Amino acid sequence: MIGATALPLLVALVSVTIAAVPIVADALTPKASIISAAFQAASGNYLSALVSNAGGRPGSISAAFLTIPDDDKKGGDWIYALTVVTPDSAGAVVAPAQSSVLVRFAARKGMPPNYFLGKDIQKIATDDDAEHIEALTLGDARCGLRYFYSNFDGSHSTTEQTIGCSDLVEFVLGAEHALDDNDRKAPADRNQPPPAEKHH
């Protein structure tokens, strides 16, 4: 049996231990943003990812790149620029400390996929290339997602994830069909002034 003196001491020890748990946990939590993301699903309009922050300070996520490998063209990649979708068009979603949030991405308007070979941008996708890109997602290729974060201290970081391209078929089809002919012109062409009107 626990003696009359030992019992109060034991109760006091347990109380102190319980009270100290939050303090110890807070001391062990990094005073920084530690953000990562994991792909969840894709539809014809959006791609969603679960963004988690294991750090002790908030951060944010603002963009992502979707990479589709092109095995038939010198080992290059098709790159889609994705932007975060928010009701207020803020362009970023806050990732609170010690929590997770579901984030939606859409293909950046006016930005068709670019073809990257090493460090060089080869060209912008045309309608013929769009059909080829769609075909790539129907195979067993592995696609990449790279997420871009802003941390609490003002620094920036990224993480990468590899997923099956077949999980992205609906999104790629939707992104391609959302682009009009003007979107598929080279940036230099889009910046040219319209031809002068002829007056008779």
C-alpha positions as CSV (number, residue, x, y, z in Angstrom):
1,M,0.0,0.0,0.0
2,I,1.1,3.6,-0.7
3,G,1.7,5.4,2.5
4,A,-0.2,8.5,3.5
5,T,2.8,10.7,2.8
6,A,3.7,9.1,-0.5
7,L,0.3,9.4,-2.1
8,P,0.1,13.2,-2.0
9,L,3.7,13.3,-3.4
10,L,2.7,11.0,-6.2
11,V,-0.3,13.1,-7.1
12,A,1.8,16.2,-7.1
13,L,4.4,14.6,-9.3
14,V,1.7,13.5,-11.8
15,S,0.2,17.0,-11.8
16,V,3.6,18.7,-12.5
17,T,4.3,16.2,-15.3
18,I,1.0,16.8,-17.0
19,A,1.4,20.6,-16.7
20,A,4.9,20.3,-18.2
21,V,3.9,18.4,-21.3
22,P,2.6,21.4,-23.3
23,I,5.8,23.3,-22.4
24,V,8.1,20.5,-23.5
25,A,6.1,20.0,-26.7
26,D,6.3,23.7,-27.5
27,A,10.0,23.8,-26.9
28,L,10.5,20.8,-29.3
29,T,8.4,22.4,-32.1
30,P,10.7,24.3,-34.5
31,K,10.1,28.0,-34.6
32,A,9.8,28.0,-38.4
33,S,7.5,26.9,-41.2
34,I,8.0,23.3,-42.3
35,I,5.6,22.9,-45.2
36,S,5.0,19.9,-47.5
37,A,2.2,18.9,-49.9
38,A,0.7,15.7,-51.1
39,F,-1.5,15.2,-54.2
40,Q,-5.1,14.3,-53.5
41,A,-7.2,14.4,-56.6
42,A,-7.7,15.9,-60.1
43,S,-10.8,17.0,-62.0
44,G,-11.3,18.7,-65.3
45,N,-10.8,22.1,-63.8
46,Y,-8.7,21.7,-60.6
47,L,-5.9,19.7,-59.0
48,S,-6.0,19.5,-55.3
49,A,-3.2,18.8,-52.7
50,L,-3.2,18.5,-48.9
51,V,-0.7,21.1,-47.6
52,S,0.7,20.4,-44.1
53,N,2.8,22.6,-41.9
54,A,4.7,20.7,-39.2
55,G,6.5,23.8,-38.0
56,G,5.6,26.3,-35.2
57,R,5.1,29.3,-37.5
58,P,2.6,29.8,-40.4
59,G,3.7,29.9,-44.0
60,S,1.9,29.9,-47.4
61,I,1.8,28.1,-50.7
62,S,1.4,30.1,-54.0
63,A,2.1,27.9,-57.0
64,A,3.1,24.6,-58.4
65,F,4.6,23.0,-61.5
66,L,3.2,19.9,-63.1
67,T,5.8,18.0,-65.2
68,I,4.8,15.4,-67.8
69,P,7.8,13.5,-69.2
70,D,8.0,13.2,-72.9
71,D,9.9,10.0,-73.7
72,D,9.4,10.4,-77.4
73,K,11.1,13.8,-77.7
74,K,14.8,13.7,-76.6
75,G,13.9,13.1,-73.0
76,G,12.4,16.5,-72.3
77,D,9.4,17.4,-70.2
78,W,6.1,19.3,-70.7
79,I,5.7,21.8,-67.8
80,Y,2.3,23.2,-66.7
81,A,2.4,26.4,-64.5
82,L,-0.3,26.0,-61.8
83,T,-1.7,28.8,-59.7
84,V,-3.5,28.6,-56.3
85,V,-7.3,29.1,-56.5
86,T,-8.8,31.3,-53.8
87,P,-12.2,33.0,-53.5
88,D,-10.6,36.4,-53.1
89,S,-7.9,35.8,-55.8
90,A,-5.2,36.4,-53.2
91,G,-2.8,34.1,-55.1
92,A,-1.7,32.2,-52.0
93,V,-3.2,30.0,-49.2
94,V,-1.9,30.3,-45.6
95,A,-0.7,27.1,-44.0
96,P,-1.2,27.6,-40.3
97,A,1.3,26.1,-37.9
98,Q,0.8,22.5,-36.9
99,S,-2.1,22.0,-39.2
100,S,-3.2,20.9,-42.8
101,V,-5.3,22.6,-45.4
102,L,-6.7,21.4,-48.8
103,V,-5.5,23.6,-51.6
104,R,-6.8,23.8,-55.2
105,F,-4.7,24.6,-58.2
106,A,-5.7,25.5,-61.8
107,A,-3.6,25.8,-65.0
108,R,-2.4,29.4,-65.1
109,K,-4.5,31.4,-67.6
110,G,-2.7,32.2,-70.8
111,M,0.1,29.8,-70.0
112,P,0.1,26.7,-72.2
113,P,2.7,24.1,-71.2
114,N,6.3,24.7,-72.2
115,Y,8.7,22.1,-73.4
116,F,11.8,21.9,-71.3
117,L,15.0,20.1,-72.4
118,G,17.7,20.5,-69.8
119,K,17.8,24.2,-68.9
120,D,16.4,25.3,-72.3
121,I,12.8,26.2,-73.1
122,Q,12.3,24.6,-76.6
123,K,8.8,25.8,-77.5
124,I,5.2,26.4,-76.4
125,A,2.7,23.6,-77.0
126,T,0.6,23.7,-80.2
127,D,-2.6,22.0,-80.9
128,D,-0.7,18.9,-82.3
129,D,1.4,18.8,-79.2
130,A,-1.7,19.0,-77.0
131,E,-2.9,15.7,-78.5
132,H,0.5,14.2,-77.7
133,I,0.5,15.4,-74.1
134,E,-3.0,13.9,-73.6
135,A,-1.7,10.6,-74.9
136,L,1.2,10.6,-72.5
137,T,-1.2,10.8,-69.5
138,L,-3.0,7.6,-70.7
139,G,0.1,5.4,-70.2
140,D,2.1,4.3,-67.2
141,A,4.4,7.2,-67.1
142,R,5.2,9.0,-63.8
143,C,4.5,12.7,-63.6
144,G,6.0,15.2,-61.1
145,L,4.5,17.9,-59.0
146,R,6.7,20.7,-57.5
147,Y,5.2,22.9,-54.9
148,F,6.4,26.5,-54.0
149,Y,6.1,27.9,-50.5
150,S,6.8,31.1,-48.6
151,N,8.1,30.6,-45.1
152,F,7.4,32.7,-42.0
153,D,11.0,34.2,-42.1
154,G,10.6,35.4,-45.7
155,S,12.6,32.5,-47.2
156,H,11.2,30.2,-49.9
157,S,11.2,26.5,-50.3
158,T,9.9,23.7,-52.5
159,T,9.0,20.0,-52.3
160,E,8.5,17.5,-55.1
161,Q,6.2,14.5,-55.5
162,T,5.9,11.8,-58.1
163,I,2.5,10.4,-59.1
164,G,1.0,8.3,-61.9
165,C,0.3,10.5,-64.9
166,S,-3.0,8.5,-65.4
167,D,-4.3,10.2,-62.2
168,L,-4.1,13.5,-64.1
169,V,-6.0,12.6,-67.3
170,E,-9.1,14.7,-66.5
171,F,-7.1,17.7,-65.4
172,V,-4.8,17.7,-68.4
173,L,-7.8,17.4,-70.8
174,G,-9.5,20.2,-69.1
175,A,-6.4,22.4,-69.1
176,E,-5.8,21.8,-72.8
177,H,-9.4,22.5,-73.8
178,A,-9.5,25.7,-71.7
179,L,-6.7,27.2,-73.9
180,D,-7.8,29.2,-76.9
181,D,-5.7,29.9,-80.1
182,N,-4.3,33.1,-78.7
183,D,-3.0,31.2,-75.6
184,R,-1.0,28.9,-77.9
185,K,0.9,31.7,-79.7
186,A,4.4,32.4,-78.6
187,P,4.8,35.2,-76.0
188,A,6.5,37.4,-78.5
189,D,3.6,37.0,-80.9
190,R,1.1,37.9,-78.2
191,N,3.0,41.1,-77.4
192,Q,3.0,42.4,-81.0
193,P,0.6,45.2,-81.7
194,P,-2.4,44.4,-84.0
195,P,-1.9,45.2,-87.7
196,A,-2.8,48.7,-88.7
197,E,-6.2,49.1,-90.3
198,K,-6.3,50.1,-94.0
199,H,-8.3,53.2,-94.8
200,H,-9.7,53.6,-98.2
